[in-house]
Amino acid sequence: MKNIPLIIRIGLGLILLLFGFNKFFWFLQDFDFTGYPEAEYLFNSLRYSWSESIGKGYLMNLVGLIEIIVGLLLVFKKWVPFALVMLVPISINLVLFHAFLNLPSIGPAILVLLLNGYLMYNNWNAFKPLFI
């Protein structure tokens, strides 16, 4: 029971490292946007700088960099509360993107949000001063 937060922290960190590095090297297969043209258009507009499929936009690089930083902080147990706070906007936007534009692929987004929420709950003493 004592190892569950450790396993979740390292697991979430590895997931973030995987998807963070993917935003730079694109080694994973993209989500299937068949039947969801709005999701495909938004995803491609965030990924590419131009109308052609060459060159990267800055936003996916920024999100990937934050995911890598947060993933490393979680895996090496450095500034865990800070890392979890940095992850909140990304995890909320992941869920909202899939909830409004591509519902069938919402599973991994919900997983990241739930793991982030659990770890924040587990480290609640670090967040109490934010709500006083």
DSSP file with accessible surface (Angstrom, degrees, kcal/mol):
  #  RESIDUE AA STRUCTURE BP1 BP2  ACC     N-H-->O    O-->H-N    N-H-->O    O-->H-N    TCO  KAPPA ALPHA  PHI   PSI    X-CA   Y-CA   Z-CA
    1    1 A M    >         0   0  193      0, 0.0     3,-0.7     0, 0.0     0, 0.0   0.000 360.0 360.0 360.0 -34.6    0.0    0.0    0.0
    2    2 A K  T 3   +     0   0  186      1,-0.2     4,-0.4     2,-0.1     0, 0.0   0.770 360.0  54.5 -70.7 -24.9    2.9    2.3    0.8
    3    3 A N  T 3> S+     0   0   98      1,-0.2     4,-2.7     2,-0.1    -1,-0.2   0.571  83.6  87.0 -86.1  -9.6    4.4    1.7   -2.7
    4    4 A I  H <> S+     0   0   69     -3,-0.7     4,-2.8     1,-0.2     5,-0.2   0.939  89.8  46.4 -60.9 -47.9    1.3    2.7   -4.7
    5    5 A P  H  > S+     0   0   24      0, 0.0     4,-2.7     0, 0.0    -1,-0.2   0.899 113.2  51.7 -61.4 -35.3    2.1    6.5   -4.8
    6    6 A L  H  > S+     0   0   71     -4,-0.4     4,-2.6     2,-0.2     5,-0.3   0.941 111.7  45.6 -63.5 -46.4    5.7    5.6   -5.8
    7    7 A I  H  X S+     0   0  113     -4,-2.7     4,-2.8     1,-0.2     5,-0.2   0.919 115.2  47.2 -63.7 -43.1    4.5    3.4   -8.6
    8    8 A I  H  X S+     0   0   35     -4,-2.8     4,-2.9    -5,-0.2     5,-0.3   0.920 112.3  50.1 -66.1 -41.8    1.9    6.0   -9.8
    9    9 A R  H  X S+     0   0   24     -4,-2.7     4,-2.3    -5,-0.2    -2,-0.2   0.951 116.0  40.7 -62.9 -47.3    4.5    8.8   -9.6
   10   10 A I  H  X S+     0   0   60     -4,-2.6     4,-2.5    -5,-0.2    -2,-0.2   0.916 115.6  51.7 -69.3 -39.6    7.1    6.9  -11.6
   11   11 A G  H  X S+     0   0   30     -4,-2.8     4,-2.4    -5,-0.3    -2,-0.2   0.937 111.7  45.8 -62.2 -45.4    4.5    5.6  -14.0
   12   12 A L  H  X S+     0   0    0     -4,-2.9     4,-2.6     1,-0.2    -1,-0.2   0.913 111.7  53.2 -64.0 -40.1    3.0    9.0  -14.7
   13   13 A G  H  X S+     0   0    0     -4,-2.3     4,-2.3    -5,-0.3    -2,-0.2   0.919 110.1  46.9 -60.8 -41.8    6.5   10.4  -15.1
   14   14 A L  H  X S+     0   0   96     -4,-2.5     4,-2.5     2,-0.2    -1,-0.2   0.892 110.8  52.0 -68.5 -38.8    7.4    7.7  -17.7
   15   15 A I  H  X S+     0   0   47     -4,-2.4     4,-2.6     1,-0.2     5,-0.3   0.934 111.4  47.5 -60.5 -45.4    4.1    8.3  -19.6
   16   16 A L  H  X S+     0   0    4     -4,-2.6     4,-2.5     1,-0.2    -2,-0.2   0.885 110.9  51.0 -65.4 -38.4    4.9   12.1  -19.7
   17   17 A L  H  X S+     0   0   25     -4,-2.3     4,-2.7    -5,-0.2     5,-0.3   0.929 110.9  49.5 -63.1 -43.1    8.4   11.4  -20.9
   18   18 A L  H  X S+     0   0   77     -4,-2.5     4,-1.7     1,-0.2    -2,-0.2   0.961 117.8  37.8 -60.5 -52.3    7.1    9.1  -23.7
   19   19 A F  H  X S+     0   0   67     -4,-2.6     4,-1.0     2,-0.2    -1,-0.2   0.808 115.1  55.7 -73.6 -27.9    4.5   11.6  -24.9
   20   20 A G  H >< S+     0   0    0     -4,-2.5     3,-0.6    -5,-0.3     4,-0.4   0.948 110.6  43.1 -67.3 -48.1    6.9   14.6  -24.4
   21   21 A F  H >X S+     0   0   87     -4,-2.7     4,-2.3     1,-0.2     3,-1.4   0.840 107.2  63.1 -66.6 -29.0    9.6   13.1  -26.5
   22   22 A N  H 3X S+     0   0   11     -4,-1.7     4,-2.4    -5,-0.3    -1,-0.2   0.830  93.5  62.1 -63.8 -30.1    7.0   12.1  -29.1
   23   23 A K  H << S+     0   0   24     -4,-1.0    -1,-0.3    -3,-0.6    -2,-0.2   0.665 112.6  36.9 -72.1 -13.1    6.2   15.8  -29.6
   24   24 A F  H <4 S+     0   0   62     -3,-1.4    -2,-0.2    -4,-0.4    -1,-0.2   0.764 133.0  22.6-101.4 -35.6    9.7   16.3  -30.8
   25   25 A F  H  < S-     0   0  148     -4,-2.3    -3,-0.2     0, 0.0    -2,-0.2   0.559  84.4-144.4-112.3 -13.6   10.4   13.1  -32.7
   26   26 A W     <  +     0   0   43     -4,-2.4    -4,-0.1    -5,-0.3    -3,-0.1   0.900  44.2 147.8  48.8  57.1    6.9   11.8  -33.6
   27   27 A F        +     0   0  109      2,-0.1     2,-0.3    -6,-0.1    -1,-0.1   0.610  49.3  77.2 -94.1 -14.0    7.7    8.1  -33.2
   28   28 A L  S    S-     0   0   58     -6,-0.1     2,-0.2    -9,-0.1     0, 0.0  -0.693  92.5-101.7 -94.1 152.5    4.2    7.1  -32.0
   29   29 A Q        -     0   0  190     -2,-0.3     3,-0.1     1,-0.1    -2,-0.1  -0.478  41.7-114.0 -70.2 137.9    1.2    6.8  -34.3
   30   30 A D        -     0   0   59     -2,-0.2    -1,-0.1     1,-0.1     3,-0.0  -0.267  39.0 -88.2 -66.9 158.9   -1.1    9.7  -34.2
   31   31 A F        -     0   0   74      1,-0.1     2,-0.8     2,-0.1    -1,-0.1  -0.332  47.0-104.4 -61.7 151.2   -4.6    9.4  -32.8
   32   32 A D        +     0   0  111      1,-0.1    -1,-0.1    -3,-0.1    73,-0.1  -0.718  38.2 178.8 -83.1 112.9   -7.2    8.3  -35.4
   33   33 A F    >   +     0   0   14     -2,-0.8     3,-2.6     2,-0.0     7,-0.3   0.136  25.0 146.3-100.4  18.8   -9.2   11.4  -36.3
   34   34 A T  T 3  S+     0   0  104      1,-0.3    -2,-0.1     6,-0.0     0, 0.0  -0.369  76.8  11.9 -59.4 124.0  -11.4    9.6  -38.9
   35   35 A G  T 3  S+     0   0   68     -2,-0.1    -1,-0.3     1,-0.0     3,-0.1   0.452 113.1  86.9  86.4  -0.1  -14.9   11.2  -38.7
   36   36 A Y    <>  +     0   0   82     -3,-2.6     4,-2.0     1,-0.1     3,-0.3  -0.609  44.1 162.5-129.0  71.8  -13.6   14.1  -36.5
   37   37 A P  H  > S+     0   0   79      0, 0.0     4,-2.6     0, 0.0     5,-0.2   0.844  74.6  57.2 -64.7 -31.3  -12.3   16.8  -38.9
   38   38 A E  H  > S+     0   0  119      2,-0.2     4,-2.5     1,-0.2     5,-0.2   0.913 107.8  47.6 -65.8 -40.1  -12.3   19.5  -36.3
   39   39 A A  H  > S+     0   0    0     62,-0.5     4,-2.7    -3,-0.3     5,-0.2   0.920 113.1  48.2 -65.5 -42.5  -10.0   17.5  -34.1
   40   40 A E  H  X S+     0   0   92     -4,-2.0     4,-2.6    -7,-0.3     5,-0.2   0.917 112.0  49.6 -64.7 -41.2   -7.7   16.8  -36.9
   41   41 A Y  H  X S+     0   0  181     -4,-2.6     4,-2.2     2,-0.2    -2,-0.2   0.940 114.4  44.0 -64.0 -46.7   -7.6   20.4  -38.0
   42   42 A L  H  X S+     0   0   64     -4,-2.5     4,-1.9     2,-0.2     5,-0.2   0.935 113.9  50.2 -65.3 -44.1   -6.9   21.7  -34.5
   43   43 A F  H  X S+     0   0   25     -4,-2.7     4,-1.7     1,-0.2    -2,-0.2   0.938 113.6  45.1 -59.6 -46.3   -4.2   19.0  -33.9
   44   44 A N  H  X S+     0   0   50     -4,-2.6     4,-2.7     1,-0.2    -1,-0.2   0.858 109.6  55.1 -68.7 -33.9   -2.5   19.8  -37.1
   45   45 A S  H  < S+     0   0   59     -4,-2.2    -1,-0.2    -5,-0.2    -2,-0.2   0.838 111.8  44.5 -68.9 -29.5   -2.6   23.5  -36.6
   46   46 A L  H  < S+     0   0   53     -4,-1.9    14,-1.1    -5,-0.2    -2,-0.2   0.803 117.8  45.4 -78.6 -28.6   -0.9   23.0  -33.2
   47   47 A R  H  < S+     0   0   27     -4,-1.7    10,-2.1    -5,-0.2     2,-0.3   0.856 111.1  49.2 -84.0 -38.6    1.6   20.6  -34.7
   48   48 A Y  B  <  -A   56   0A  46     -4,-2.7     8,-0.3     8,-0.3     7,-0.1  -0.781  59.8-150.6-110.9 151.8    2.7   22.4  -37.9
   49   49 A S  S    S+     0   0   63      6,-0.8     2,-0.2     5,-0.4     6,-0.1   0.803  81.8  34.2 -83.3 -33.6    3.8   26.0  -38.6
   50   50 A W  S    S-     0   0  177      4,-0.7    -2,-0.1     2,-0.4     7,-0.1  -0.606  91.5 -98.7-118.3 177.7    2.5   26.2  -42.2
   51   51 A S  S    S+     0   0  118     -2,-0.2     2,-0.1     2,-0.1    -1,-0.0   0.781 104.8  73.6 -70.9 -26.5   -0.4   24.8  -44.2
   52   52 A E  S    S-     0   0  106      2,-0.1     2,-1.1     1,-0.1    -2,-0.4  -0.448 100.3-105.5 -80.1 166.1    1.9   22.1  -45.5
   53   53 A S  S    S+     0   0   88     -2,-0.1     2,-0.3    -4,-0.1    -1,-0.1  -0.230  88.7  98.0 -88.0  47.6    2.9   19.2  -43.3
   54   54 A I        +     0   0  107     -2,-1.1    -4,-0.7    -4,-0.1    -5,-0.4  -0.960  65.2  26.7-130.3 152.2    6.4   20.5  -42.8
   55   55 A G  S    S-     0   0   43     -2,-0.3    -6,-0.8    -7,-0.1     2,-0.3   0.402  77.5-104.2  75.9 144.7    7.9   22.4  -40.0
   56   56 A K  B     -A   48   0A  77     -8,-0.3    -8,-0.3    -7,-0.1    -9,-0.1  -0.780  22.3-127.4-105.3 147.8    6.7   22.3  -36.5
   57   57 A G     >  -     0   0    9    -10,-2.1     4,-0.7    -2,-0.3    -8,-0.1  -0.394  24.2-118.8 -79.6 167.1    4.7   24.9  -34.6
   58   58 A Y  H  > S+     0   0  178      1,-0.2     4,-2.3     2,-0.1     5,-0.2   0.793 101.4  68.0 -79.9 -26.1    6.0   26.2  -31.3
   59   59 A L  H  > S+     0   0   62      1,-0.2     4,-2.7     2,-0.2     5,-0.2   0.923  99.6  46.0 -68.3 -43.7    3.0   25.1  -29.2
   60   60 A M  H  > S+     0   0   18    -14,-1.1     4,-2.7     1,-0.2    -1,-0.2   0.878 112.7  52.9 -65.4 -34.4    3.5   21.3  -29.4
   61   61 A N  H  X S+     0   0   48     -4,-0.7     4,-2.5     2,-0.2    -2,-0.2   0.913 110.1  48.0 -64.6 -40.8    7.3   21.9  -28.7
   62   62 A L  H  X S+     0   0   82     -4,-2.3     4,-2.5     2,-0.2    -2,-0.2   0.939 113.4  46.2 -64.7 -45.9    6.4   23.9  -25.6
   63   63 A V  H  X S+     0   0   36     -4,-2.7     4,-2.6     1,-0.2    -2,-0.2   0.927 113.5  50.2 -63.2 -42.3    3.9   21.3  -24.4
   64   64 A G  H  X S+     0   0    0     -4,-2.7     4,-2.4    -5,-0.2    -2,-0.2   0.913 110.0  50.2 -62.6 -40.7    6.4   18.5  -25.1
   65   65 A L  H  X S+     0   0   85     -4,-2.5     4,-2.7     2,-0.2    -2,-0.2   0.926 111.5  47.8 -63.8 -43.4    9.1   20.4  -23.2
   66   66 A I  H  X S+     0   0   45     -4,-2.5     4,-3.0     1,-0.2     5,-0.3   0.920 111.1  51.6 -64.3 -40.8    6.9   20.8  -20.2
   67   67 A E  H  X S+     0   0    5     -4,-2.6     4,-2.6     1,-0.2    -1,-0.2   0.909 111.1  47.8 -62.4 -39.7    5.9   17.2  -20.3
   68   68 A I  H  X S+     0   0   18     -4,-2.4     4,-2.7     2,-0.2     5,-0.2   0.938 113.3  47.1 -66.3 -45.2    9.6   16.1  -20.4
   69   69 A I  H  X S+     0   0   69     -4,-2.7     4,-2.6     2,-0.2    -2,-0.2   0.947 115.6  44.9 -61.7 -48.1   10.4   18.5  -17.5
   70   70 A V  H  X S+     0   0    0     -4,-3.0     4,-2.5     1,-0.2     5,-0.2   0.918 112.7  52.3 -63.4 -42.0    7.5   17.3  -15.4
   71   71 A G  H  X S+     0   0    0     -4,-2.6     4,-2.6    -5,-0.3    -2,-0.2   0.923 111.2  46.4 -59.8 -44.2    8.2   13.6  -16.2
   72   72 A L  H  X S+     0   0   75     -4,-2.7     4,-2.6     1,-0.2    -1,-0.2   0.915 111.6  51.4 -65.3 -42.0   11.8   14.0  -15.1
   73   73 A L  H  <>S+     0   0   25     -4,-2.6     5,-2.4    -5,-0.2     4,-0.4   0.900 113.4  45.4 -62.3 -38.5   10.8   15.8  -11.9
   74   74 A L  H ><5S+     0   0    0     -4,-2.5     3,-0.7     3,-0.2    -2,-0.2   0.919 113.5  47.8 -71.1 -43.0    8.4   13.0  -11.1
   75   75 A V  H 3<5S+     0   0   37     -4,-2.6    -2,-0.2     1,-0.2    -1,-0.2   0.920 119.5  38.8 -65.0 -41.2   10.7   10.1  -11.9
   76   76 A F  T 3<5S-     0   0  135     -4,-2.6    -1,-0.2    -5,-0.2    -2,-0.2   0.370 108.4-124.2 -92.9   6.0   13.6   11.6   -9.9
   77   77 A K  T < 5 +     0   0  141     -3,-0.7     2,-0.5    -4,-0.4    -3,-0.2   0.895  59.1 145.8  53.7  50.1   11.3   12.8   -7.1
   78   78 A K  S   <S-     0   0  129     -5,-2.4    -1,-0.2    -6,-0.2     5,-0.2  -0.965  72.5 -16.0-116.6 126.8   12.4   16.4   -7.3
   79   79 A W  S  > S+     0   0  187     -2,-0.5     4,-2.6     3,-0.1     5,-0.2   0.886  76.2 172.8  50.9  46.9    9.9   19.3   -6.7
   80   80 A V  H  > S+     0   0   11      1,-0.2     4,-2.6     2,-0.2     5,-0.2   0.914  72.5  50.5 -57.1 -46.2    7.0   16.9   -7.0
   81   81 A P  H  > S+     0   0   41      0, 0.0     4,-2.1     0, 0.0    -1,-0.2   0.924 111.8  48.8 -59.9 -40.7    4.3   19.4   -5.9
   82   82 A F  H  > S+     0   0  110      1,-0.2     4,-2.3     2,-0.2    -2,-0.2   0.921 111.3  50.1 -61.7 -43.9    5.7   22.0   -8.4
   83   83 A A  H  X S+     0   0    0     -4,-2.6     4,-1.5     1,-0.2    -1,-0.2   0.909 109.6  50.9 -62.3 -41.1    5.7   19.4  -11.2
   84   84 A L  H  X S+     0   0    0     -4,-2.6     4,-0.9     1,-0.2    -1,-0.2   0.889 109.5  50.0 -66.6 -37.2    2.1   18.4  -10.4
   85   85 A V  H >< S+     0   0   65     -4,-2.1     3,-0.6    -5,-0.2    -1,-0.2   0.901 108.9  52.8 -66.6 -39.0    1.0   22.0  -10.5
   86   86 A M  H 3X S+     0   0   46     -4,-2.3     4,-0.5     1,-0.2    -1,-0.2   0.823 108.0  52.8 -63.7 -29.6    2.7   22.4  -13.9
   87   87 A L  H 3X S+     0   0    0     -4,-1.5     4,-2.8     1,-0.2     5,-0.3   0.708  87.7  82.2 -80.7 -19.7    0.8   19.4  -15.2
   88   88 A V  H <X S+     0   0   44     -4,-0.9     4,-2.5    -3,-0.6     5,-0.3   0.929  92.2  44.7 -56.7 -52.5   -2.7   20.7  -14.3
   89   89 A P  H  > S+     0   0   73      0, 0.0     4,-2.2     0, 0.0    -1,-0.2   0.902 115.4  49.3 -62.8 -34.2   -3.3   22.9  -17.3
   90   90 A I  H  X S+     0   0   21     -4,-0.5     4,-2.3     2,-0.2    -2,-0.2   0.943 112.5  46.0 -68.3 -45.3   -2.0   20.3  -19.7
   91   91 A S  H  X S+     0   0    0     -4,-2.8     4,-2.0     2,-0.2    22,-0.2   0.899 113.4  49.5 -67.7 -36.9   -4.1   17.5  -18.2
   92   92 A I  H  X S+     0   0   76     -4,-2.5     4,-2.6    -5,-0.3    -1,-0.2   0.935 112.3  47.9 -65.9 -43.7   -7.2   19.6  -18.2
   93   93 A N  H  X S+     0   0  105     -4,-2.2     4,-2.5    -5,-0.3     5,-0.2   0.859 108.2  55.6 -67.1 -33.0   -6.7   20.7  -21.8
   94   94 A L  H  X S+     0   0   51     -4,-2.3     4,-2.0     2,-0.2     5,-0.2   0.950 111.2  43.8 -60.3 -48.3   -6.1   17.0  -22.8
   95   95 A V  H  X S+     0   0   25     -4,-2.0     4,-2.8    14,-0.3    -2,-0.2   0.927 114.8  48.4 -64.8 -44.5   -9.4   16.0  -21.4
   96   96 A L  H  X S+     0   0   79     -4,-2.6     4,-2.3     2,-0.2     5,-0.3   0.898 108.8  53.8 -65.5 -39.3  -11.3   19.0  -22.9
   97   97 A F  H  X>S+     0   0   35     -4,-2.5     4,-2.3     1,-0.2     5,-0.7   0.955 116.3  38.5 -57.3 -49.4   -9.8   18.5  -26.4
   98   98 A H  H  X5S+     0   0    7     -4,-2.0     4,-0.8     3,-0.2    -2,-0.2   0.867 113.8  55.1 -73.9 -33.0  -11.0   14.9  -26.4
   99   99 A A  H  <5S+     0   0   45     -4,-2.8     4,-0.2    -5,-0.2    -1,-0.2   0.900 121.4  28.3 -66.7 -37.8  -14.3   15.6  -24.7
  100  100 A F  H  <5S+     0   0  163     -4,-2.3    -2,-0.2    -5,-0.2    -1,-0.2   0.753 136.9  20.3 -95.6 -25.6  -15.3   18.2  -27.3
  101  101 A L  H  <5S+     0   0   43     -4,-2.3   -62,-0.5    -5,-0.3    -3,-0.2   0.677 132.1  17.1-120.3 -23.9  -13.5   17.1  -30.4
  102  102 A N    ><< +     0   0    1     -4,-0.8     3,-1.4    -5,-0.7    -2,-0.1  -0.423  59.0 170.2-153.6  68.7  -12.5   13.4  -30.3
  103  103 A L  G >  S+     0   0  104      1,-0.3     3,-1.8    -4,-0.2     4,-0.2   0.827  71.7  64.6 -58.2 -37.6  -14.4   11.5  -27.6
  104  104 A P  G 3  S+     0   0   90      0, 0.0     3,-0.4     0, 0.0    -1,-0.3   0.783 103.7  48.9 -62.0 -21.5  -13.3    7.9  -28.5
  105  105 A S  G <  S+     0   0   22     -3,-1.4     4,-0.5     1,-0.2    -2,-0.2   0.110  77.9 106.7-102.7  24.1   -9.7    8.7  -27.7
  106  106 A I    <>  +     0   0   31     -3,-1.8     4,-2.4     1,-0.2     5,-0.3   0.678  52.7  89.5 -79.1 -13.8  -10.3   10.3  -24.3
  107  107 A G  H  > S+     0   0   45     -3,-0.4     4,-2.3     1,-0.2    -1,-0.2   0.902  87.9  43.0 -53.7 -55.9   -9.0    7.3  -22.2
  108  108 A P  H  > S+     0   0   60      0, 0.0     4,-2.3     0, 0.0    -1,-0.2   0.881 113.5  54.0 -61.8 -33.3   -5.3    8.3  -21.9
  109  109 A A  H  > S+     0   0    4     -4,-0.5     4,-2.3     2,-0.2   -14,-0.3   0.923 109.6  46.5 -66.0 -42.5   -6.3   11.9  -21.2
  110  110 A I  H  X S+     0   0   66     -4,-2.4     4,-2.9     2,-0.2     5,-0.2   0.899 110.0  55.1 -65.9 -38.3   -8.6   10.8  -18.3
  111  111 A L  H  X S+     0   0   84     -4,-2.3     4,-2.7    -5,-0.3     5,-0.2   0.942 109.2  46.3 -59.5 -46.9   -5.8    8.5  -17.0
  112  112 A V  H  X S+     0   0   10     -4,-2.3     4,-2.5     1,-0.2     5,-0.2   0.927 113.8  49.0 -62.5 -43.2   -3.3   11.4  -16.9
  113  113 A L  H  X S+     0   0   61     -4,-2.3     4,-2.6   -22,-0.2    -2,-0.2   0.933 113.4  46.1 -62.7 -44.9   -5.9   13.7  -15.2
  114  114 A L  H  X S+     0   0  111     -4,-2.9     4,-2.7     2,-0.2    -2,-0.2   0.913 113.5  48.1 -66.5 -41.8   -6.8   11.0  -12.6
  115  115 A L  H  X S+     0   0   32     -4,-2.7     4,-2.4    -5,-0.2    -1,-0.2   0.912 112.9  48.9 -65.3 -40.7   -3.2   10.1  -11.8
  116  116 A N  H  X S+     0   0    3     -4,-2.5     4,-2.2    -5,-0.2    -2,-0.2   0.932 112.5  48.4 -62.7 -44.6   -2.3   13.8  -11.5
  117  117 A G  H  X S+     0   0   38     -4,-2.6     4,-2.5    -5,-0.2    -2,-0.2   0.907 111.1  50.3 -62.5 -41.6   -5.3   14.3   -9.2
  118  118 A Y  H  X S+     0   0   83     -4,-2.7     4,-2.6     1,-0.2    -1,-0.2   0.928 111.4  47.6 -63.3 -44.8   -4.4   11.3   -7.0
  119  119 A L  H  X S+     0   0    2     -4,-2.4     4,-1.4     2,-0.2    -1,-0.2   0.872 111.2  51.2 -66.9 -33.8   -0.8   12.5   -6.6
  120  120 A M  H  < S+     0   0   39     -4,-2.2    -1,-0.2     2,-0.2     7,-0.2   0.920 111.5  47.7 -66.8 -41.5   -2.0   16.0   -5.7
  121  121 A Y  H >< S+     0   0  177     -4,-2.5     3,-1.4     1,-0.2    -2,-0.2   0.904 110.2  52.6 -62.4 -40.7   -4.3   14.5   -3.1
  122  122 A N  H 3< S+     0   0   74     -4,-2.6    -1,-0.2     1,-0.3    -2,-0.2   0.778 116.0  39.8 -67.0 -27.6   -1.4   12.4   -1.8
  123  123 A N  T >X S+     0   0   52     -4,-1.4     3,-1.6    -3,-0.2     4,-0.6  -0.094  77.1 134.1-108.0  31.2    0.8   15.5   -1.5
  124  124 A W  H X>  +     0   0  109     -3,-1.4     4,-1.2     1,-0.3     3,-1.2   0.806  60.3  66.4 -58.3 -32.7   -2.0   17.7   -0.2
  125  125 A N  H 34 S+     0   0  125      1,-0.3    -1,-0.3    -3,-0.2     3,-0.2   0.837  98.6  53.9 -59.5 -31.2    0.1   19.2    2.7
  126  126 A A  H <4 S+     0   0   51     -3,-1.6    -1,-0.3     1,-0.2    -2,-0.2   0.758 111.5  45.7 -72.5 -22.7    2.3   20.9    0.1
  127  127 A F  H XX S+     0   0    4     -3,-1.2     3,-1.3    -4,-0.6     4,-0.5   0.564  85.5  90.7 -98.7 -10.4   -0.8   22.5   -1.5
  128  128 A K  G >< S+     0   0  102     -4,-1.2     3,-1.7     1,-0.3     4,-0.2   0.889  81.1  58.7 -54.9 -41.5   -2.6   23.7    1.6
  129  129 A P  G >4 S+     0   0   92      0, 0.0     3,-0.8     0, 0.0    -1,-0.3   0.782  96.9  63.3 -62.4 -22.2   -0.9   27.2    1.6
  130  130 A L  G <4 S+     0   0  119     -3,-1.3    -2,-0.2     1,-0.2    -3,-0.1   0.754 107.1  42.9 -69.3 -23.0   -2.4   27.8   -1.9
  131  131 A F  G <<        0   0  145     -3,-1.7    -1,-0.2    -4,-0.5    -3,-0.1   0.219 360.0 360.0-112.0  14.4   -5.9   27.7   -0.5
  132  132 A I    <         0   0  179     -3,-0.8    -4,-0.0    -4,-0.2     0, 0.0  -0.657 360.0 360.0 -92.1 360.0   -5.5   29.7    2.7
